[in-house]
Amino acid sequence: MRRIRLFVDQPLQSGQAAILSEAAANHAVRVLRLREGDAVTLFNGDGHDYSGQISLGKREARVLLNRVDAVTNESPLAVTLVQAIARGEKMDLILQKATELGVVKIVPVSSDRTEVRLDEDRADKRIVHWQRVIESACEQCGRAQLPQIESPLPLERAARLFADADADDTRLVLHPDGGETLSRIECRDSVAIAIGPEGGFSDRDLAVLEQARFQRITLGPRILRTETAGLAAIAALQTRFGDLG
């Protein structure tokens, strides 16, 4: 039996009806083919699933909620992905899979070799699109807390935020030409991992990150693409310190 989960950006409460937005209603009816009385689970990012049955009217769709359950599938390791912006579908893939792997925050950055340059208008539109990618990934993987996605920043500004933060986290930058292996790294409850663009971080980029306490690590002998590197690193971190068995 399939389980339909939909993200809604509104307060939810058991015993009440939630009116779906036009986009959510269209997705439920036209894409998912839901019919009157079908079971639906809604979530809004507060860490709970709200279950009920869908009711279809001529002008709107609503879900009559009758159950609320706490969702406890968040990793004990809080992973922040500092990702050089990749083109189009590659960035979507990174966001989708990083969400499935349990990251809590994503910081898109532009570095010396980043090919994608976003002005303010394009950045705002891209953030809206990226947010929807994350919501959809949470719908699929069962998470009830959405990872936070920051507005795109130049690498220097992002690194400065880390440098100014009074935190005892572990900060890593993936680099193919040296540094510690992941097996020799120790971390506590939180870790940030920085991933470069397709051309890699420049020497200047690396110096900026190292000033913010990012330590170089390598995953192995092969050079990974930007859309592979971060996901492989997150999976390895979650296996060693998080909740992947």
Backbone hydrogen bonds, N-H to C=O, Kabsch-Sander energy under -0.5 kcal/mol:
donor,donor_aa,acceptor,acceptor_aa,energy
4,I,2,R,-0.6
5,R,3,R,-0.6
6,L,41,T,-2.5
8,V,43,F,-2.3
10,Q,8,V,-1.4
15,G,65,L,-2.1
16,Q,13,Q,-1.5
18,A,63,V,-2.5
19,I,17,A,-0.5
20,L,18,A,-0.5
20,L,61,A,-2.8
25,A,21,S,-3.0
26,N,22,E,-2.4
27,H,23,A,-2.2
28,A,24,A,-2.4
29,V,25,A,-2.5
30,R,26,N,-2.8
31,V,26,N,-0.9
31,V,27,H,-0.9
32,L,27,H,-2.5
34,L,28,A,-2.5
37,G,54,I,-3.1
38,D,35,R,-2.4
40,V,52,G,-2.6
41,T,4,I,-2.6
42,L,50,Y,-3.4
43,F,6,L,-1.8
47,G,144,A,-2.0
49,D,69,D,-2.9
50,Y,42,L,-3.2
51,S,49,D,-0.5
51,S,67,R,-2.4
52,G,40,V,-2.3
53,Q,64,L,-1.4
54,I,38,D,-2.3
55,S,62,R,-3.5
57,G,55,S,-0.6
57,G,60,E,-2.9
62,R,55,S,-2.5
63,V,18,A,-2.5
64,L,53,Q,-2.7
64,L,62,R,-0.5
65,L,16,Q,-2.3
65,L,63,V,-0.9
66,N,51,S,-2.8
67,R,51,S,-1.4
69,D,49,D,-2.6
71,V,47,G,-2.7
72,T,70,A,-0.5
78,A,76,P,-0.6
78,A,189,D,-3.2
79,V,77,L,-0.8
80,T,191,V,-2.6
81,L,79,V,-0.5
81,L,105,K,-2.7
82,V,80,T,-0.6
82,V,193,I,-2.6
83,Q,81,L,-0.8
83,Q,107,V,-1.4
84,A,82,V,-0.5
84,A,195,I,-2.3
85,I,109,V,-2.4
90,K,87,R,-1.9
91,M,87,R,-0.9
91,M,88,G,-0.5
92,D,88,G,-1.7
93,L,89,E,-2.5
94,I,90,K,-2.2
95,L,91,M,-2.5
96,Q,92,D,-2.7
97,K,93,L,-2.7
98,A,94,I,-2.4
99,T,95,L,-2.0
100,E,96,Q,-1.9
101,L,97,K,-2.0
102,G,99,T,-1.4
103,V,98,A,-2.1
104,V,79,V,-2.7
105,K,79,V,-1.4
106,I,148,Q,-2.7
107,V,81,L,-3.2
109,V,83,Q,-2.3
110,S,153,L,-1.9
114,T,111,S,-1.4
116,V,85,I,-0.5
117,R,115,E,-0.6
119,D,117,R,-0.5
123,A,119,D,-2.8
124,D,120,E,-2.2
125,K,121,D,-1.9
126,R,122,R,-2.4
127,I,123,A,-2.4
128,V,124,D,-1.7
129,H,125,K,-1.9
130,W,126,R,-3.1
131,Q,127,I,-2.6
132,R,128,V,-1.6
133,V,129,H,-1.9
134,I,130,W,-2.2
135,E,131,Q,-2.5
136,S,132,R,-2.6
137,A,133,V,-2.1
138,C,134,I,-2.3
139,E,135,E,-2.2
140,Q,136,S,-1.9
141,C,137,A,-2.6
142,G,138,C,-1.5
143,R,138,C,-0.5
148,Q,104,V,-2.6
150,E,106,I,-2.6
150,E,148,Q,-0.5
153,L,108,P,-2.1
155,L,110,S,-2.6
158,A,154,P,-2.2
159,A,155,L,-2.9
160,R,156,E,-1.9
161,L,157,R,-1.8
162,F,158,A,-1.7
163,A,159,A,-2.6
164,D,160,R,-2.3
165,A,161,L,-1.0
167,A,165,A,-1.5
170,T,190,S,-1.9
172,L,192,A,-3.2
173,V,215,Q,-2.5
174,L,194,A,-2.2
175,H,217,I,-2.9
178,G,175,H,-0.8
180,E,216,R,-1.6
182,L,218,T,-0.9
184,R,181,T,-1.8
185,I,182,L,-1.4
191,V,78,A,-2.5
192,A,170,T,-2.8
193,I,80,T,-2.6
194,A,172,L,-2.7
195,I,82,V,-3.0
200,G,197,P,-1.9
206,L,202,S,-2.5
207,A,203,D,-2.1
208,V,204,R,-2.2
209,L,205,D,-2.4
210,E,206,L,-2.7
211,Q,207,A,-1.7
212,A,208,V,-0.7
212,A,209,L,-0.7
213,R,210,E,-1.5
214,F,209,L,-2.1
215,Q,171,R,-2.9
215,Q,213,R,-0.5
217,I,173,V,-2.3
218,T,180,E,-2.2
224,L,222,R,-0.5
228,T,225,R,-1.4
229,A,225,R,-3.3
230,G,226,T,-1.0
232,A,228,T,-2.6
233,A,229,A,-2.4
234,I,230,G,-2.8
235,A,231,L,-2.4
236,A,232,A,-2.2
237,L,233,A,-2.6
238,Q,234,I,-2.9
239,T,235,A,-1.9
240,R,236,A,-2.0
241,F,237,L,-3.2
242,G,237,L,-0.8
242,G,238,Q,-0.7
244,L,238,Q,-1.6
245,G,243,D,-0.6
